[in-house]
Amino acid sequence: MLNGLKIRELRNMKGYTTLDVSNFTQISKSYIEELERGTKHNPSFMKVVLLADALGVKVDELVVRE
């Protein structure tokens, strides 16, 4: 499962808005906001890769292990 709080934390650390990340990844701003709030839980692997690249981290850093 994706860690939405980690996405928000990393995005804020970089000084990015959700619109910035949306522009970098071509993932809609509203979808990113839903991921951060935890209302979306299982995005495609490609979306996770795009988010990780935009935030400058490895995919593992965005995933919660259960």
N, C-alpha and C positions, 0 to 999 in steps of 0.2 A: 504494500500500500504506500502511496505517496504521502510525504510529510508536508502538508500545506503550511504549517507554521515555519518550517525550515525555509521554504521558498520565500515566504514573506520576510523572514529575518535576513536572508542573503540578499534579497532585492533591496531592502532598506539599507543594508550595509554598503551596497554599491551606489546608493542614491538614485535607484531606478524607480519609476512609477510602473504601475501595471500596464499602462499604455506603452512605455518604453519596451518592456519585456514582450508585449504583444507584437510590436513592430519588429523586434529582433527575431521572434520565433514564428510569426504568422499564425499564432494561436490567438483566438479572440480574447479581448480584455476581460469580458464577462466570464469566460471559461477559466482564465487564470485566477480571477477573484473567487470563483467557486472552489477551485483547488485550494486556495489559501484558507478559505473559510471551512473547508472540510466537507462541503456538500457534494463534491465530486471526489471519488475515491480511487478509481482505477483507470487513469488515462492510458492511451496506447503507449507502447514502449517508445515509439518515435517522438511522441510529445514529451516524454520524460527526457529523452536525449536532447531535444531542442532546448528544453528548459535548463538542463544542466550546462549545456554549451553557453547559453546566454548569461548564466550566472557564474560561469567560470569554475564549475565544480565537477566532480565525477558523479555519475548516476547514483552510485552507492550512497552518496551524501543526502540524496533526496528521498530515499526509500526507507520506510519503517519496517523493521524485521519483527515478525510476530512469533 
